[in-house]
Amino acid sequence: MTTWNQAMYFFHAAPKGYRKILFVLRHFNPKRNMTLAEYYIKTNRHLIPDGVEIWEFDGGNNKARLIEFPT
């Protein structure tokens, strides 16, 4: 998560007009009933700049999905 926070800092510093994508592997936590990326958004939304896309890749079925969250 520290690395993800660092990426958010870099996204803040990136020039306007750049597409900002955080692409992570999917990891599901059955105790929380959410993926790690969903948990990151829930607990660190204040660090995520507007316009950042968070994608998670599921290696089991070779599919990626964009996680929708309010900006």
C-alpha positions in Angstrom: 0.0 0.0 0.0 2.9 2.3 0.6 3.9 2.0 -3.1 0.3 2.7 -4.1 0.4 5.9 -2.0 3.6 6.9 -3.6 2.0 6.4 -7.0 -0.8 8.7 -6.0 1.8 11.4 -5.1 3.3 11.0 -8.6 -0.2 11.3 -10.1 -0.7 14.6 -8.3 2.6 15.8 -9.8 1.9 14.6 -13.3 1.1 17.2 -15.9 -2.6 17.8 -16.7 -3.7 15.9 -19.8 -1.8 12.7 -18.9 -3.9 9.6 -18.4 -3.2 8.3 -14.9 -3.7 4.5 -14.4 -2.9 2.3 -11.4 -3.0 -1.3 -12.7 -2.9 -4.0 -10.0 -3.4 -7.7 -9.6 -6.7 -8.7 -8.2 -6.7 -10.1 -4.7 -10.0 -11.0 -3.0 -10.4 -11.0 0.8 -13.4 -13.1 1.8 -13.4 -11.6 5.4 -13.9 -8.1 4.0 -15.9 -9.3 1.0 -13.9 -6.9 -1.3 -10.7 -6.9 -3.3 -7.5 -5.2 -2.2 -8.1 -2.4 -4.8 -11.6 -1.8 -3.5 -10.3 -1.7 0.1 -7.6 0.8 -0.9 -10.2 3.1 -2.5 -12.4 2.8 0.6 -9.6 3.6 3.1 -7.5 6.0 1.0 -9.9 7.9 -1.2 -8.5 11.2 0.1 -5.2 10.4 -1.5 -6.5 9.6 -5.0 -6.4 12.6 -7.4 -9.4 13.2 -9.7 -9.1 11.4 -13.0 -7.0 8.4 -11.7 -8.2 5.1 -13.1 -7.7 2.0 -11.0 -7.7 -1.2 -12.9 -7.4 -4.7 -11.4 -6.2 -7.7 -13.4 -7.5 -11.2 -12.6 -4.9 -13.7 -13.8 -7.4 -16.6 -13.3 -9.5 -15.5 -16.3 -7.1 -13.0 -17.9 -9.5 -10.1 -17.6 -9.1 -6.6 -16.3 -11.8 -4.4 -14.9 -11.9 -0.7 -14.2 -13.1 -0.1 -10.6 -15.7 2.6 -10.6 -15.7 5.1 -7.7 -17.0 8.6 -7.1 -14.5 11.4 -8.0 
